[in-house]
Amino acid sequence: MALKMFLNVLYTIGIFLCIIAGYNYGIAQGHYIYLLPAAAIIVILVVLKVRLLKDVKNAQKKP
């Protein structure tokens, strides 16, 4: 369970860093080509986070 908690924290930090990097390098500096990889990584991390949360929820339901 500690590994899943650690993964959840890593996913959250990764999402946050991608949002910051995408804004700083993509929007603020006008390099819009950096937004595509940042958005792709955000989507992947969100999907992984949702799958992890569903797995934890199902593990808690089982006695």
PQR file of N, CA, C, O and H, with PARSE charges and radii, in Angstrom:
ATOM      1  N   MET A   1       0.819  -1.190   0.000 -0.4000 1.5000
ATOM      2  CA  MET A   1       0.000   0.000   0.000 -0.0000 2.0000
ATOM      3  C   MET A   1       0.866   1.259   0.000  0.5500 1.7000
ATOM      4  O   MET A   1       0.486   2.292  -0.550 -0.5500 1.4000
ATOM      5  N   ALA A   2       2.039   1.150   0.629 -0.4000 1.5000
ATOM      6  CA  ALA A   2       2.935   2.302   0.661 -0.0000 2.0000
ATOM      7  C   ALA A   2       3.443   2.634  -0.744  0.5500 1.7000
ATOM      8  O   ALA A   2       3.635   3.803  -1.080 -0.5500 1.4000
ATOM      9  H   ALA A   2       2.348   0.310   1.076  0.4000 1.0000
ATOM     10  N   LEU A   3       3.656   1.604  -1.555 -0.4000 1.5000
ATOM     11  CA  LEU A   3       4.099   1.836  -2.929 -0.0000 2.0000
ATOM     12  C   LEU A   3       3.030   2.580  -3.723  0.5500 1.7000
ATOM     13  O   LEU A   3       3.347   3.477  -4.504 -0.5500 1.4000
ATOM     14  H   LEU A   3       3.500   0.655  -1.282  0.4000 1.0000
ATOM     15  N   LYS A   4       1.784   2.217  -3.528 -0.4000 1.5000
ATOM     16  CA  LYS A   4       0.696   2.886  -4.244 -0.0000 2.0000
ATOM     17  C   LYS A   4       0.555   4.339  -3.791  0.5500 1.7000
ATOM     18  O   LYS A   4       0.248   5.220  -4.594 -0.5500 1.4000
ATOM     19  H   LYS A   4       1.526   1.489  -2.893  0.4000 1.0000
ATOM     20  N   MET A   5       0.779   4.574  -2.520 -0.4000 1.5000
ATOM     21  CA  MET A   5       0.725   5.943  -2.002 -0.0000 2.0000
ATOM     22  C   MET A   5       1.876   6.769  -2.589  0.5500 1.7000
ATOM     23  O   MET A   5       1.697   7.931  -2.953 -0.5500 1.4000
ATOM     24  H   MET A   5       1.028   3.857  -1.868  0.4000 1.0000
ATOM     25  N   PHE A   6       3.051   6.153  -2.674 -0.4000 1.5000
ATOM     26  CA  PHE A   6       4.208   6.815  -3.260 -0.0000 2.0000
ATOM     27  C   PHE A   6       3.970   7.112  -4.745  0.5500 1.7000
ATOM     28  O   PHE A   6       4.310   8.196  -5.219 -0.5500 1.4000
ATOM     29  H   PHE A   6       3.196   5.209  -2.378  0.4000 1.0000
ATOM     30  N   LEU A   7       3.390   6.159  -5.477 -0.4000 1.5000
ATOM     31  CA  LEU A   7       3.076   6.378  -6.887 -0.0000 2.0000
ATOM     32  C   LEU A   7       2.069   7.509  -7.070  0.5500 1.7000
ATOM     33  O   LEU A   7       2.186   8.309  -7.999 -0.5500 1.4000
ATOM     34  H   LEU A   7       3.114   5.278  -5.092  0.4000 1.0000
ATOM     35  N   ASN A   8       1.085   7.572  -6.185 -0.4000 1.5000
ATOM     36  CA  ASN A   8       0.095   8.636  -6.269 -0.0000 2.0000
ATOM     37  C   ASN A   8       0.760  10.001  -6.096  0.5500 1.7000
ATOM     38  O   ASN A   8       0.442  10.945  -6.819 -0.5500 1.4000
ATOM     39  H   ASN A   8       0.990   6.923  -5.430  0.4000 1.0000
ATOM     40  N   VAL A   9       1.671  10.100  -5.150 -0.4000 1.5000
ATOM     41  CA  VAL A   9       2.390  11.358  -4.936 -0.0000 2.0000
ATOM     42  C   VAL A   9       3.243  11.695  -6.152  0.5500 1.7000
ATOM     43  O   VAL A   9       3.283  12.847  -6.584 -0.5500 1.4000
ATOM     44  H   VAL A   9       1.929   9.333  -4.564  0.4000 1.0000
ATOM     45  N   LEU A  10       3.929  10.690  -6.707 -0.4000 1.5000
ATOM     46  CA  LEU A  10       4.752  10.930  -7.897 -0.0000 2.0000
ATOM     47  C   LEU A  10       3.919  11.386  -9.091  0.5500 1.7000
ATOM     48  O   LEU A  10       4.323  12.283  -9.831 -0.5500 1.4000
ATOM     49  H   LEU A  10       3.897   9.754  -6.355  0.4000 1.0000
ATOM     50  N   TYR A  11       2.759  10.768  -9.275 -0.4000 1.5000
ATOM     51  CA  TYR A  11       1.883  11.175 -10.374 -0.0000 2.0000
ATOM     52  C   TYR A  11       1.412  12.611 -10.185  0.5500 1.7000
ATOM     53  O   TYR A  11       1.377  13.388 -11.138 -0.5500 1.4000
ATOM     54  H   TYR A  11       2.431  10.039  -8.674  0.4000 1.0000
ATOM     55  N   THR A  12       1.055  12.957  -8.970 -0.4000 1.5000
ATOM     56  CA  THR A  12       0.589  14.318  -8.699 -0.0000 2.0000
ATOM     57  C   THR A  12       1.694  15.342  -8.942  0.5500 1.7000
ATOM     58  O   THR A  12       1.453  16.387  -9.546 -0.5500 1.4000
ATOM     59  H   THR A  12       1.084  12.325  -8.195  0.4000 1.0000
ATOM     60  N   ILE A  13       2.895  15.044  -8.476 -0.4000 1.5000
ATOM     61  CA  ILE A  13       4.024  15.952  -8.693 -0.0000 2.0000
ATOM     62  C   ILE A  13       4.335  16.058 -10.187  0.5500 1.7000
ATOM     63  O   ILE A  13       4.623  17.147 -10.683 -0.5500 1.4000
ATOM     64  H   ILE A  13       3.090  14.195  -7.985  0.4000 1.0000
ATOM     65  N   GLY A  14       4.280  14.938 -10.901 -0.4000 1.5000
ATOM     66  CA  GLY A  14       4.529  14.956 -12.334 -0.0000 2.0000
ATOM     67  C   GLY A  14       3.513  15.794 -13.098  0.5500 1.7000
ATOM     68  O   GLY A  14       3.873  16.537 -14.012 -0.5500 1.4000
ATOM     69  H   GLY A  14       4.046  14.054 -10.497  0.4000 1.0000
ATOM     70  N   ILE A  15       2.254  15.674 -12.724 -0.4000 1.5000
ATOM     71  CA  ILE A  15       1.208  16.478 -13.365 -0.0000 2.0000
ATOM     72  C   ILE A  15       1.454  17.959 -13.106  0.5500 1.7000
ATOM     73  O   ILE A  15       1.369  18.783 -14.016 -0.5500 1.4000
ATOM     74  H   ILE A  15       1.962  15.071 -11.982  0.4000 1.0000
ATOM     75  N   PHE A  16       1.757  18.280 -11.864 -0.4000 1.5000
ATOM     76  CA  PHE A  16       2.006  19.676 -11.496 -0.0000 2.0000
ATOM     77  C   PHE A  16       3.214  20.231 -12.250  0.5500 1.7000
ATOM     78  O   PHE A  16       3.153  21.343 -12.773 -0.5500 1.4000
ATOM     79  H   PHE A  16       1.826  17.610 -11.125  0.4000 1.0000
ATOM     80  N   LEU A  17       4.303  19.478 -12.314 -0.4000 1.5000
ATOM     81  CA  LEU A  17       5.493  19.954 -13.012 -0.0000 2.0000
ATOM     82  C   LEU A  17       5.253  20.119 -14.507  0.5500 1.7000
ATOM     83  O   LEU A  17       5.778  21.051 -15.117 -0.5500 1.4000
ATOM     84  H   LEU A  17       4.353  18.574 -11.889  0.4000 1.0000
ATOM     85  N   CYS A  18       4.470  19.230 -15.104 -0.4000 1.5000
ATOM     86  CA  CYS A  18       4.161  19.361 -16.530 -0.0000 2.0000
ATOM     87  C   CYS A  18       3.295  20.587 -16.808  0.5500 1.7000
ATOM     88  O   CYS A  18       3.460  21.249 -17.833 -0.5500 1.4000
ATOM     89  H   CYS A  18       4.044  18.473 -14.609  0.4000 1.0000
ATOM     90  N   ILE A  19       2.387  20.882 -15.908 -0.4000 1.5000
ATOM     91  CA  ILE A  19       1.566  22.083 -16.074 -0.0000 2.0000
ATOM     92  C   ILE A  19       2.439  23.328 -15.990  0.5500 1.7000
ATOM     93  O   ILE A  19       2.315  24.239 -16.809 -0.5500 1.4000
ATOM     94  H   ILE A  19       2.253  20.344 -15.076  0.4000 1.0000
ATOM     95  N   ILE A  20       3.322  23.363 -14.996 -0.4000 1.5000
ATOM     96  CA  ILE A  20       4.215  24.514 -14.838 -0.0000 2.0000
ATOM     97  C   ILE A  20       5.152  24.651 -16.035  0.5500 1.7000
ATOM     98  O   ILE A  20       5.317  25.746 -16.573 -0.5500 1.4000
ATOM     99  H   ILE A  20       3.423  22.623 -14.331  0.4000 1.0000
ATOM    100  N   ALA A  21       5.764  23.547 -16.451 -0.4000 1.5000
ATOM    101  CA  ALA A  21       6.694  23.585 -17.584 -0.0000 2.0000
ATOM    102  C   ALA A  21       5.972  23.958 -18.877  0.5500 1.7000
ATOM    103  O   ALA A  21       6.487  24.744 -19.672 -0.5500 1.4000
ATOM    104  H   ALA A  21       5.630  22.658 -16.014  0.4000 1.0000
ATOM    105  N   GLY A  22       4.791  23.401 -19.087 -0.4000 1.5000
ATOM    106  CA  GLY A  22       4.029  23.734 -20.290 -0.0000 2.0000
ATOM    107  C   GLY A  22       3.650  25.197 -20.333  0.5500 1.7000
ATOM    108  O   GLY A  22       3.656  25.815 -21.398 -0.5500 1.4000
ATOM    109  H   GLY A  22       4.373  22.762 -18.442  0.4000 1.0000
ATOM    110  N   TYR A  23       3.322  25.749 -19.190 -0.4000 1.5000
ATOM    111  CA  TYR A  23       2.977  27.176 -19.151 -0.0000 2.0000
ATOM    112  C   TYR A  23       4.214  28.038 -19.349  0.5500 1.7000
ATOM    113  O   TYR A  23       4.209  28.961 -20.163 -0.5500 1.4000
ATOM    114  H   TYR A  23       3.317  25.247 -18.325  0.4000 1.0000
ATOM    115  N   ASN A  24       5.276  27.738 -18.605 -0.4000 1.5000
ATOM    116  CA  ASN A  24       6.480  28.575 -18.675 -0.0000 2.0000
ATOM    117  C   ASN A  24       7.148  28.530 -20.038  0.5500 1.7000
ATOM    118  O   ASN A  24       7.502  29.572 -20.590 -0.5500 1.4000
ATOM    119  H   ASN A  24       5.281  26.988 -17.943  0.4000 1.0000
ATOM    120  N   TYR A  25       7.322  27.343 -20.582 -0.4000 1.5000
ATOM    121  CA  TYR A  25       8.025  27.223 -21.851 -0.0000 2.0000
ATOM    122  C   TYR A  25       7.098  27.366 -23.049  0.5500 1.7000
ATOM    123  O   TYR A  25       7.525  27.814 -24.114 -0.5500 1.4000
ATOM    124  H   TYR A  25       7.034  26.497 -20.133  0.4000 1.0000
ATOM    125  N   GLY A  26       5.857  26.998 -22.889 -0.4000 1.5000
ATOM    126  CA  GLY A  26       4.947  27.024 -24.025 -0.0000 2.0000
ATOM    127  C   GLY A  26       4.223  28.335 -24.206  0.5500 1.7000
ATOM    128  O   GLY A  26       4.304  28.957 -25.266 -0.5500 1.4000
ATOM    129  H   GLY A  26       5.511  26.634 -22.025  0.4000 1.0000
ATOM    130  N   ILE A  27       3.523  28.754 -23.190 -0.4000 1.5000
ATOM    131  CA  ILE A  27       2.663  29.930 -23.325 -0.0000 2.0000
ATOM    132  C   ILE A  27       3.416  31.223 -23.043  0.5500 1.7000
ATOM    133  O   ILE A  27       3.341  32.170 -23.826 -0.5500 1.4000
ATOM    134  H   ILE A  27       3.457  28.249 -22.330  0.4000 1.0000
ATOM    135  N   ALA A  28       4.142  31.267 -21.930 -0.4000 1.5000
ATOM    136  CA  ALA A  28       4.793  32.509 -21.521 -0.0000 2.0000
ATOM    137  C   ALA A  28       5.894  32.928 -22.489  0.5500 1.7000
ATOM    138  O   ALA A  28       6.058  34.118 -22.757 -0.5500 1.4000
ATOM    139  H   ALA A  28       4.204  30.498 -21.294  0.4000 1.0000
ATOM    140  N   GLN A  29       6.647  31.970 -23.014 -0.4000 1.5000
ATOM    141  CA  GLN A  29       7.744  32.311 -23.912 -0.0000 2.0000
ATOM    142  C   GLN A  29       7.374  32.196 -25.388  0.5500 1.7000
ATOM    143  O   GLN A  29       8.175  32.534 -26.260 -0.5500 1.4000
ATOM    144  H   GLN A  29       6.514  31.003 -22.796  0.4000 1.0000
ATOM    145  N   GLY A  30       6.175  31.726 -25.665 -0.4000 1.5000
ATOM    146  CA  GLY A  30       5.705  31.651 -27.039 -0.0000 2.0000
ATOM    147  C   GLY A  30       6.184  30.442 -27.817  0.5500 1.7000
ATOM    148  O   GLY A  30       6.016  30.406 -29.036 -0.5500 1.4000
ATOM    149  H   GLY A  30       5.524  31.452 -24.957  0.4000 1.0000
ATOM    150  N   HIS A  31       6.769  29.460 -27.172 -0.4000 1.5000
ATOM    151  CA  HIS A  31       7.212  28.231 -27.839 -0.0000 2.0000
ATOM    152  C   HIS A  31       6.104  27.187 -27.694  0.5500 1.7000
ATOM    153  O   HIS A  31       6.138  26.341 -26.801 -0.5500 1.4000
ATOM    154  H   HIS A  31       6.906  29.489 -26.182  0.4000 1.0000
ATOM    155  N   TYR A  32       5.145  27.265 -28.571 -0.4000 1.5000
ATOM    156  CA  TYR A  32       3.966  26.418 -28.442 -0.0000 2.0000
ATOM    157  C   TYR A  32       4.239  24.949 -28.760  0.5500 1.7000
ATOM    158  O   TYR A  32       3.400  24.094 -28.478 -0.5500 1.4000
ATOM    159  H   TYR A  32       5.116  27.952 -29.297  0.4000 1.0000
ATOM    160  N   ILE A  33       5.386  24.647 -29.335 -0.4000 1.5000
ATOM    161  CA  ILE A  33       5.721  23.265 -29.643 -0.0000 2.0000
ATOM    162  C   ILE A  33       5.950  22.471 -28.356  0.5500 1.7000
ATOM    163  O   ILE A  33       5.827  21.246 -28.368 -0.5500 1.4000
ATOM    164  H   ILE A  33       6.068  25.342 -29.564  0.4000 1.0000
ATOM    165  N   TYR A  34       6.279  23.134 -27.256 -0.4000 1.5000
ATOM    166  CA  TYR A  34       6.490  22.454 -25.979 -0.0000 2.0000
ATOM    167  C   TYR A  34       5.191  22.071 -25.294  0.5500 1.7000
ATOM    168  O   TYR A  34       5.204  21.283 -24.348 -0.5500 1.4000
ATOM    169  H   TYR A  34       6.379  24.129 -27.246  0.4000 1.0000
ATOM    170  N   LEU A  35       4.086  22.604 -25.746 -0.4000 1.5000
ATOM    171  CA  LEU A  35       2.806  22.279 -25.128 -0.0000 2.0000
ATOM    172  C   LEU A  35       2.342  20.860 -25.464  0.5500 1.7000
ATOM    173  O   LEU A  35       1.705  20.209 -24.635 -0.5500 1.4000
ATOM    174  H   LEU A  35       4.076  23.244 -26.515  0.4000 1.0000
ATOM    175  N   LEU A  36       2.647  20.384 -26.641 -0.4000 1.5000
ATOM    176  CA  LEU A  36       2.198  19.050 -27.053 -0.0000 2.0000
ATOM    177  C   LEU A  36       2.802  17.941 -26.192  0.5500 1.7000
ATOM    178  O   LEU A  36       2.053  17.093 -25.705 -0.5500 1.4000
ATOM    179  H   LEU A  36       3.164  20.912 -27.315  0.4000 1.0000
ATOM    180  N   PRO A  37       4.122  17.906 -25.980 -0.5600 1.5000
ATOM    181  CA  PRO A  37       4.643  16.845 -25.100  0.2800 2.0000
ATOM    182  C   PRO A  37       4.163  16.998 -23.657  0.5500 1.7000
ATOM    183  O   PRO A  37       3.904  16.002 -22.982 -0.5500 1.4000
ATOM    184  N   ALA A  38       4.044  18.229 -23.185 -0.4000 1.5000
ATOM    185  CA  ALA A  38       3.564  18.433 -21.816 -0.0000 2.0000
ATOM    186  C   ALA A  38       2.126  17.947 -21.676  0.5500 1.7000
ATOM    187  O   ALA A  38       1.779  17.316 -20.678 -0.5500 1.4000
ATOM    188  H   ALA A  38       4.254  19.038 -23.733  0.4000 1.0000
ATOM    189  N   ALA A  39       1.296  18.235 -22.661 -0.4000 1.5000
ATOM    190  CA  ALA A  39      -0.096  17.792 -22.610 -0.0000 2.0000
ATOM    191  C   ALA A  39      -0.190  16.269 -22.711  0.5500 1.7000
ATOM    192  O   ALA A  39      -1.022  15.652 -22.045 -0.5500 1.4000
ATOM    193  H   ALA A  39       1.578  18.748 -23.472  0.4000 1.0000
ATOM    194  N   ALA A  40       0.653  15.667 -23.536 -0.4000 1.5000
ATOM    195  CA  ALA A  40       0.641  14.209 -23.671 -0.0000 2.0000
ATOM    196  C   ALA A  40       1.055  13.534 -22.365  0.5500 1.7000
ATOM    197  O   ALA A  40       0.453  12.542 -21.954 -0.5500 1.4000
ATOM    198  H   ALA A  40       1.328  16.167 -24.077  0.4000 1.0000
ATOM    199  N   ILE A  41       2.075  14.072 -21.722 -0.4000 1.5000
ATOM    200  CA  ILE A  41       2.524  13.506 -20.452 -0.0000 2.0000
ATOM    201  C   ILE A  41       1.462  13.687 -19.380  0.5500 1.7000
ATOM    202  O   ILE A  41       1.252  12.795 -18.558 -0.5500 1.4000
ATOM    203  H   ILE A  41       2.564  14.878 -22.056  0.4000 1.0000
ATOM    204  N   ILE A  42       0.792  14.831 -19.381 -0.4000 1.5000
ATOM    205  CA  ILE A  42      -0.286  15.067 -18.410 -0.0000 2.0000
ATOM    206  C   ILE A  42      -1.400  14.051 -18.599  0.5500 1.7000
ATOM    207  O   ILE A  42      -1.902  13.494 -17.623 -0.5500 1.4000
ATOM    208  H   ILE A  42       0.962  15.556 -20.048  0.4000 1.0000
ATOM    209  N   VAL A  43      -1.790  13.806 -19.839 -0.4000 1.5000
ATOM    210  CA  VAL A  43      -2.856  12.842 -20.116 -0.0000 2.0000
ATOM    211  C   VAL A  43      -2.449  11.450 -19.648  0.5500 1.7000
ATOM    212  O   VAL A  43      -3.248  10.743 -19.034 -0.5500 1.4000
ATOM    213  H   VAL A  43      -1.382  14.259 -20.631  0.4000 1.0000
ATOM    214  N   ILE A  44      -1.221  11.056 -19.934 -0.4000 1.5000
ATOM    215  CA  ILE A  44      -0.753   9.732 -19.517 -0.0000 2.0000
ATOM    216  C   ILE A  44      -0.759   9.617 -17.997  0.5500 1.7000
ATOM    217  O   ILE A  44      -1.203   8.607 -17.453 -0.5500 1.4000
ATOM    218  H   ILE A  44      -0.572  11.631 -20.433  0.4000 1.0000
ATOM    219  N   LEU A  45      -0.269  10.642 -17.314 -0.4000 1.5000
ATOM    220  CA  LEU A  45      -0.217  10.601 -15.851 -0.0000 2.0000
ATOM    221  C   LEU A  45      -1.612  10.598 -15.224  0.5500 1.7000
ATOM    222  O   LEU A  45      -1.836   9.941 -14.208 -0.5500 1.4000
ATOM    223  H   LEU A  45       0.092  11.463 -17.757  0.4000 1.0000
ATOM    224  N   VAL A  46      -2.538  11.322 -15.821 -0.4000 1.5000
ATOM    225  CA  VAL A  46      -3.909  11.332 -15.292 -0.0000 2.0000
ATOM    226  C   VAL A  46      -4.545   9.959 -15.466  0.5500 1.7000
ATOM    227  O   VAL A  46      -5.224   9.473 -14.562 -0.5500 1.4000
ATOM    228  H   VAL A  46      -2.357  11.856 -16.647  0.4000 1.0000
ATOM    229  N   VAL A  47      -4.334   9.333 -16.610 -0.4000 1.5000
ATOM    230  CA  VAL A  47      -4.886   7.992 -16.837 -0.0000 2.0000
ATOM    231  C   VAL A  47      -4.298   6.998 -15.842  0.5500 1.7000
ATOM    232  O   VAL A  47      -5.023   6.185 -15.268 -0.5500 1.4000
ATOM    233  H   VAL A  47      -3.783   9.728 -17.345  0.4000 1.0000
ATOM    234  N   LEU A  48      -2.985   7.064 -15.638 -0.4000 1.5000
ATOM    235  CA  LEU A  48      -2.345   6.167 -14.676 -0.0000 2.0000
ATOM    236  C   LEU A  48      -2.837   6.420 -13.252  0.5500 1.7000
ATOM    237  O   LEU A  48      -3.018   5.485 -12.471 -0.5500 1.4000
ATOM    238  H   LEU A  48      -2.396   7.724 -16.105  0.4000 1.0000
ATOM    239  N   LYS A  49      -3.049   7.684 -12.927 -0.4000 1.5000
ATOM    240  CA  LYS A  49      -3.528   8.027 -11.585 -0.0000 2.0000
ATOM    241  C   LYS A  49      -4.953   7.524 -11.362  0.5500 1.7000
ATOM    242  O   LYS A  49      -5.266   7.018 -10.285 -0.5500 1.4000
ATOM    243  H   LYS A  49      -2.903   8.444 -13.561  0.4000 1.0000
ATOM    244  N   VAL A  50      -5.802   7.655 -12.349 -0.4000 1.5000
ATOM    245  CA  VAL A  50      -7.179   7.172 -12.225 -0.0000 2.0000
ATOM    246  C   VAL A  50      -7.193   5.656 -12.073  0.5500 1.7000
ATOM    247  O   VAL A  50      -7.943   5.118 -11.259 -0.5500 1.4000
ATOM    248  H   VAL A  50      -5.547   8.067 -13.224  0.4000 1.0000
ATOM    249  N   ARG A  51      -6.362   4.963 -12.859 -0.4000 1.5000
ATOM    250  CA  ARG A  51      -6.282   3.500 -12.735 -0.0000 2.0000
ATOM    251  C   ARG A  51      -5.780   3.089 -11.354  0.5500 1.7000
ATOM    252  O   ARG A  51      -6.266   2.119 -10.773 -0.5500 1.4000
ATOM    253  H   ARG A  51      -5.752   5.400 -13.520  0.4000 1.0000
ATOM    254  N   LEU A  52      -4.808   3.829 -10.834 -0.4000 1.5000
ATOM    255  CA  LEU A  52      -4.286   3.534  -9.504 -0.0000 2.0000
ATOM    256  C   LEU A  52      -5.344   3.757  -8.436  0.5500 1.7000
ATOM    257  O   LEU A  52      -5.480   2.948  -7.518 -0.5500 1.4000
ATOM    258  H   LEU A  52      -4.414   4.618 -11.306  0.4000 1.0000
ATOM    259  N   LEU A  53      -6.096   4.847  -8.547 -0.4000 1.5000
ATOM    260  CA  LEU A  53      -7.139   5.128  -7.563 -0.0000 2.0000
ATOM    261  C   LEU A  53      -8.255   4.088  -7.613  0.5500 1.7000
ATOM    262  O   LEU A  53      -8.800   3.719  -6.573 -0.5500 1.4000
ATOM    263  H   LEU A  53      -5.986   5.504  -9.292  0.4000 1.0000
ATOM    264  N   LYS A  54      -8.597   3.616  -8.802 -0.4000 1.5000
ATOM    265  CA  LYS A  54      -9.593   2.551  -8.917 -0.0000 2.0000
ATOM    266  C   LYS A  54      -9.086   1.269  -8.298  0.5500 1.7000
ATOM    267  O   LYS A  54      -9.844   0.554  -7.642 -0.5500 1.4000
ATOM    268  H   LYS A  54      -8.154   3.916  -9.647  0.4000 1.0000
ATOM    269  N   ASP A  55      -7.816   0.967  -8.496 -0.4000 1.5000
ATOM    270  CA  ASP A  55      -7.222  -0.228  -7.909 -0.0000 2.0000
ATOM    271  C   ASP A  55      -7.220  -0.154  -6.380  0.5500 1.7000
ATOM    272  O   ASP A  55      -7.522  -1.143  -5.713 -0.5500 1.4000
ATOM    273  H   ASP A  55      -7.201   1.548  -9.028  0.4000 1.0000
ATOM    274  N   VAL A  56      -6.888   0.986  -5.835 -0.4000 1.5000
ATOM    275  CA  VAL A  56      -6.888   1.157  -4.378 -0.0000 2.0000
ATOM    276  C   VAL A  56      -8.312   1.057  -3.834  0.5500 1.7000
ATOM    277  O   VAL A  56      -8.536   0.457  -2.782 -0.5500 1.4000
ATOM    278  H   VAL A  56      -6.643   1.790  -6.377  0.4000 1.0000
ATOM    279  N   LYS A  57      -9.263   1.637  -4.541 -0.4000 1.5000
ATOM    280  CA  LYS A  57     -10.654   1.579  -4.098 -0.0000 2.0000
ATOM    281  C   LYS A  57     -11.157   0.138  -4.084  0.5500 1.7000
ATOM    282  O   LYS A  57     -11.832  -0.278  -3.142 -0.5500 1.4000
ATOM    283  H   LYS A  57      -9.081   2.124  -5.396  0.4000 1.0000
ATOM    284  N   ASN A  58     -10.827  -0.624  -5.129 -0.4000 1.5000
ATOM    285  CA  ASN A  58     -11.247  -2.032  -5.178 -0.0000 2.0000
ATOM    286  C   ASN A  58     -10.537  -2.866  -4.122  0.5500 1.7000
ATOM    287  O   ASN A  58     -11.121  -3.806  -3.583 -0.5500 1.4000
ATOM    288  H   ASN A  58     -10.278  -0.287  -5.894  0.4000 1.0000
ATOM    289  N   ALA A  59      -9.293  -2.539  -3.822 -0.4000 1.5000
ATOM    290  CA  ALA A  59      -8.564  -3.289  -2.794 -0.0000 2.0000
ATOM    291  C   ALA A  59      -9.140  -3.042  -1.409  0.5500 1.7000
ATOM    292  O   ALA A  59      -9.097  -3.930  -0.558 -0.5500 1.4000
ATOM    293  H   ALA A  59      -8.818  -1.775  -4.260  0.4000 1.0000
ATOM    294  N   GLN A  60      -9.672  -1.866  -1.172 -0.4000 1.5000
ATOM    295  CA  GLN A  60     -10.251  -1.534   0.123 -0.0000 2.0000
ATOM    296  C   GLN A  60     -11.624  -2.176   0.295  0.5500 1.7000
ATOM    297  O   GLN A  60     -12.043  -2.435   1.423 -0.5500 1.4000
ATOM    298  H   GLN A  60      -9.707  -1.145  -1.864  0.4000 1.0000
ATOM    299  N   LYS A  61     -12.323  -2.434  -0.794 -0.4000 1.5000
ATOM    300  CA  LYS A  61     -13.647  -3.060  -0.702 -0.0000 2.0000
ATOM    301  C   LYS A  61     -13.561  -4.530  -0.329  0.5500 1.7000
ATOM    302  O   LYS A  61     -14.436  -5.056   0.358 -0.5500 1.4000
ATOM    303  H   LYS A  61     -11.982  -2.224  -1.711  0.4000 1.0000
ATOM    304  N   LYS A  62     -12.488  -5.200  -0.789 -0.4000 1.5000
ATOM    305  CA  LYS A  62     -12.356  -6.624  -0.509 -0.0000 2.0000
ATOM    306  C   LYS A  62     -11.985  -6.835   0.952  0.5500 1.7000
ATOM    307  O   LYS A  62     -11.075  -6.181   1.462 -0.5500 1.4000
ATOM    308  H   LYS A  62     -11.777  -4.772  -1.347  0.4000 1.0000
ATOM    309  N   PRO A  63     -12.688  -7.752   1.636 -0.5600 1.5000
ATOM    310  CA  PRO A  63     -12.385  -7.988   3.065  0.2800 2.0000
ATOM    311  C   PRO A  63     -11.111  -8.764   3.281  0.5500 1.7000
ATOM    312  O   PRO A  63     -10.738  -9.032   4.423 -0.5500 1.4000
TER
END
